[in-house]
Amino acid sequence: VLFVLPSSVQAVYGITNQPNASIISEFAIFLSYLNAFNMVIIFICRQRDARSAVIAAWRKMRKKHKDSVKILVSTADISRQPTLRAQKQTFQTLREKRKSTPF
């Protein structure tokens, strides 16, 4: 109803060249979008698993947390362990220098 009726009215007003055709077209498009949004909301409310997934995603977005990053070392890099340790120490010294800068 919220899609077919406004689209039909929009088509009739578009054909007859009424002075209010642009306003009617805007309302018809708005009602069509409202229908699509309404279908999504009904689907989310009716489906328990979809509802819980949406709520979990919403809470995760609002948390503003930082994900932990784990550095993985492949077996090919094992032979370069001294080099990797040196790179890690260099990274740590750079981080300490950044912390000590006044700005």
Sequence and secondary structure as in RCSB ss.txt:
>XXXX:A:sequence
VLFVLPSSVQAVYGITNQPNASIISEFAIFLSYLNAFNMVIIFICRQRDARSAVIAAWRKMRKKHKDSVKILVST
ADISRQPTLRAQKQTFQTLREKRKSTPF
>XXXX:A:secstr
 TTHHHHHHHHHHHHHT TTHHHHHHHHHHHHHHHHHHHHHHHHHH HHHHHHHHHHHHHHHH           G
GGGGGHHHHHHHHHHHHHHHHHHHHS  
